[in-house]
């Protein structure tokens, strides 16, 4: 777990009012606080997303829990007056020198095929925000070329204010998303074979792994056992129907690019 050692500034964008901190590893992180205006389930969504993203080897920046103590909070008037709490908050590594991904620069990315995994993740967890919010896909120039990074998983399950009933309803259907960048990727760049490695990774996630991911969510962020049990059930259902989700996504790929039929 990271420890915050210095507050830097607000990020300036985002419904959750993220803040920049330097951590004890010397790196800078975008931190979402427990008392953000959407509530602590945002942090649970983010950590669950980062854990699954790591398991699927997605192009997410490194992320995890960061500890804020009272000494750091009291050093800055903004944090103190906003009643920021001591304890565990969510941190995602800050990526400098990025631009927002769009149709005009997508062609430059060297890891476009990795977006198959991000799209599958978003469909599995009912996250429409990757295309509704144009700031959630970044392009960064690195030594091997321009790389896409997907950020911000606060709106998994169609928002931070999800309930047990909402999870049950979402698990009963598949909602396809081919808006904006996703539509361009499916039309021009992605093929069914790009989804295969991510399909295999999801199918291989065991019930025990799902339970461990949920158990790792701090109780301050998700205190109700009913919510945790509902997440466990939801993730199991989504894993077990992942081939149907892939088939649905691949049905949006033009026939001339599909190659084999997935039946």
Secondary structure as the mmCIF struct_conf table of DSSP 4:
data_model
#
loop_
_struct_conf.conf_type_id
_struct_conf.id
_struct_conf.beg_label_comp_id
_struct_conf.beg_label_asym_id
_struct_conf.beg_label_seq_id
_struct_conf.end_label_comp_id
_struct_conf.end_label_asym_id
_struct_conf.end_label_seq_id
STRN STRN1 UNK A 2 UNK A 10
TURN_TY1_P TURN_TY1_P1 UNK A 14 UNK A 17
STRN STRN2 UNK A 19 UNK A 23
TURN_TY1_P TURN_TY1_P2 UNK A 24 UNK A 25
BEND BEND1 UNK A 26 UNK A 26
STRN STRN3 UNK A 28 UNK A 32
TURN_TY1_P TURN_TY1_P3 UNK A 34 UNK A 35
TURN_TY1_P TURN_TY1_P4 UNK A 37 UNK A 38
TURN_TY1_P TURN_TY1_P5 UNK A 40 UNK A 40
HELX_RH_AL_P HELX_RH_AL_P1 UNK A 41 UNK A 56
TURN_TY1_P TURN_TY1_P6 UNK A 57 UNK A 57
BEND BEND2 UNK A 59 UNK A 59
STRN STRN4 UNK A 60 UNK A 60
HELX_LH_PP_P HELX_LH_PP_P1 UNK A 61 UNK A 62
STRN STRN5 UNK A 63 UNK A 68
HELX_RH_AL_P HELX_RH_AL_P2 UNK A 70 UNK A 74
TURN_TY1_P TURN_TY1_P7 UNK A 75 UNK A 75
HELX_RH_AL_P HELX_RH_AL_P3 UNK A 77 UNK A 81
TURN_TY1_P TURN_TY1_P8 UNK A 82 UNK A 83
HELX_LH_PP_P HELX_LH_PP_P2 UNK A 84 UNK A 85
BEND BEND3 UNK A 86 UNK A 86
STRN STRN6 UNK A 87 UNK A 93
BEND BEND4 UNK A 97 UNK A 97
STRN STRN7 UNK A 98 UNK A 100
TURN_TY1_P TURN_TY1_P9 UNK A 103 UNK A 105
HELX_RH_3T_P HELX_RH_3T_P1 UNK A 106 UNK A 108
STRN STRN8 UNK A 109 UNK A 109
BEND BEND5 UNK A 110 UNK A 110
HELX_RH_3T_P HELX_RH_3T_P2 UNK A 112 UNK A 114
HELX_RH_AL_P HELX_RH_AL_P4 UNK A 115 UNK A 124
TURN_TY1_P TURN_TY1_P10 UNK A 125 UNK A 126
TURN_TY1_P TURN_TY1_P11 UNK A 128 UNK A 128
HELX_RH_AL_P HELX_RH_AL_P5 UNK A 129 UNK A 132
BEND BEND6 UNK A 133 UNK A 133
TURN_TY1_P TURN_TY1_P12 UNK A 134 UNK A 135
BEND BEND7 UNK A 136 UNK A 136
STRN STRN9 UNK A 137 UNK A 142
TURN_TY1_P TURN_TY1_P13 UNK A 143 UNK A 144
STRN STRN10 UNK A 145 UNK A 150
TURN_TY1_P TURN_TY1_P14 UNK A 154 UNK A 155
HELX_RH_3T_P HELX_RH_3T_P3 UNK A 156 UNK A 158
BEND BEND8 UNK A 159 UNK A 159
TURN_TY1_P TURN_TY1_P15 UNK A 160 UNK A 161
HELX_RH_AL_P HELX_RH_AL_P6 UNK A 164 UNK A 170
TURN_TY1_P TURN_TY1_P16 UNK A 171 UNK A 172
HELX_RH_AL_P HELX_RH_AL_P7 UNK A 180 UNK A 184
HELX_RH_PI_P HELX_RH_PI_P1 UNK A 185 UNK A 189
HELX_RH_AL_P HELX_RH_AL_P8 UNK A 192 UNK A 203
TURN_TY1_P TURN_TY1_P17 UNK A 204 UNK A 204
HELX_RH_AL_P HELX_RH_AL_P9 UNK A 207 UNK A 215
TURN_TY1_P TURN_TY1_P18 UNK A 216 UNK A 216
BEND BEND9 UNK A 217 UNK A 217
TURN_TY1_P TURN_TY1_P19 UNK A 219 UNK A 221
HELX_RH_AL_P HELX_RH_AL_P10 UNK A 225 UNK A 240
TURN_TY1_P TURN_TY1_P20 UNK A 241 UNK A 241
HELX_RH_AL_P HELX_RH_AL_P11 UNK A 242 UNK A 250
TURN_TY1_P TURN_TY1_P21 UNK A 251 UNK A 252
BEND BEND10 UNK A 253 UNK A 253
HELX_RH_AL_P HELX_RH_AL_P12 UNK A 255 UNK A 258
BEND BEND11 UNK A 260 UNK A 260
#
